[in-house]
Amino acid sequence: MVMIVYILILKRKEAMKEVWKSLFTLLAFSSAFILGFYLGQEKVLKKIPEFQEELETK
């Protein structure tokens, strides 16, 4: 009986390790996506000329 409980506890610990690995991986990929999206958006916005400054100088 004790051996069965011990095996179940070990399996539960292994399962929790997998859950934490999965959550960490998901967090890493989502952070990379958000950072890439933000940097890409900045790059696109730099390409757009600023018309407001041209109107103010005239």
Secondary structure, 3 states (H helix, E strand, C coil): CHHHHHHHHHHHHHHHHHHHHHHHHHHHHHHHHHHHHHHHHHHHHHHCCCHHHHHHHC
